[in-house]
Amino acid sequence: MKRILLLIAAIVAFFAVDAKPKADVELDLRIGTYNVWAHYARAGLVRKGKADASRSWEKSREAVADLIVKLDCDFIGMQEVSDVCRDDLAKLVKKAGGKKYKLWWVNTYPENHRRKVGNAVFYDKRKFKLSEQNIYYFSPTPEVMSKGWDCKRYYRAALTTVVTHKKTGKQFFFIATHGPLAKQAKVEAGRLLVEFDKKYNTAQLPTIVVGDMNARPGDGFHTNMLQHFEDCFLVAEQKCGTVGTFNSASGTDKNFSLPHRRIDHIYVHSTDKGKIAVKSYKVNRDKYEVDGKKNYPADHNPVVVDLKLK
């Protein structure tokens, strides 16, 4: 009996030494951002002759869904997701093979507004769970549905949540947003995103921010953001040659070589509770044939980064 007990004790000691605590396990993450181009925005441009009819939502929605699945992100933040886009994508992404995804959608406009459109996130529900889900607006009163400064037309906001990896228990703070177009509001949005992380990320977890920021490199938005966050494009170990992310209603390829067309961004911030290394950065440029014409599924192209959370 004594020998058996000693053998058991030795086995336990062996595994105790070799076992790596879950909190110390490195976590690989694929994160994306994609402005899917709302159905009503497409329709208006098609009607005015500024976009080809093949780029309408009805003709492009299956391509958008297929591309989302093909990107294979753990999290992909999306902008211009109208209620029509939401309902279509919820069905079509699953049909295209994305059964692992769960959709979190928030209408950023008042319920009685003619527009029903907002921010959304597809995430891998098998691996992750969300908690503390909130929305904050780019205005002097972020916790109230509101417009800010010189932004008179659009309600622009940020979704925030604490993400927990089910297997390891590792956590990070995730922000998905759509930045304002107006000049002052854009600068203030950069300041507010830093403030949101400091104020609402109460556990001081590592942070990932994604979105169509409507902000060019070097402007006031980026100046504010870089005081706290790292721009994945700048720090990635590997990056694609493509710079621009906005191909426009005309789908012009030359836009990809223009730095000022890089308006969709992913930022990270490390803390003592987790260091984020940016392994790669890519702008997807897949085209789909619709009505005999090869187009990008939306007027923006997805940005995808591979991260390692240590």
Steps between C-alpha positions, in 0.01 A plus 500: 500500500783736589658446158169575327457823698854607417438428130179705504678785676779493239250512212313791658826686559610441140182646352496784752845609383435456127146635484485858381242716678217594266554868571851471353392336175550715191181561302497542122231737375384601153322834511330688217307815415266543204263775388236298312333806335136533610226395259344848482837671434565263210150552360536878506829494310368251245195719446720805440724310262801523731522124555438211266176307558706185560621657825151523654448319830264247344764397248801523734373363832597138432852610408525704823392197704736266317793736554424531873514122531813474283689750719454257791533765772441433868348849512403730214354842575266633231365843413198625306304192601138597439214286626470355148872417489479353850216264415656392171846442644367304797361246252753517220813469716367175643404381150856574382644279774533745789293308753755578770410870491265693722392852405491790744326800342405837650292766328678831566195708402180582693226240460268743323769611253455411134843337509560175682873447469790450734811309597524123510742224594516142377692288751582133545249393763670162545820659631389825660233653719416868541414690816454863603369594154443874463473782248652849532452795266751742354364810670555701820241262658621154389261302718196669341390445139628821344695672223812699579674821401476569126349158420141599421382212284614165637482322835843342537595280792724226638398156622707372792515159662718277717593185307583173674667207328303203630782247503773705667307772680719767339323832452526814293299819449350541153375821337320505164420841358410719203664840514334833419559690175501856635841657565483586871294195594760281333780641715285471811419137412869413528514662842180327611612152394803540725270623776258209449783251545628668814155553653295195400774237484489478877708182522775666290499216250691513171288678238418456132324781307360449150300713260451723202639809669456734201844626599815529294847422636658802665183694575374607844316173557819297466703746706260443790480124449876448488541654843351177637459237225724339238395513134519140375602618154809668645613228739410175320786255449363417156279724288359501151600759241148639484455831682150624417184339641229707327438402138194734470171457315694473173719218632819667381809282545744792495360610837690217667832675440385827660589547870206735556265216403604306813199589714414158651720419795582255775679615816627311805609589852694269732486496880650303785209255452592423141752597234377513140744428217387586146619216278346604167286764331306456177244684288285246318448568128284208387255577222178315417327468166151651503294545184808422295709769673773450759450728798606540858202400717495843670652847459748423777734201519541292814808545716619186679775466759646194670583567863661310782371574850768409753 
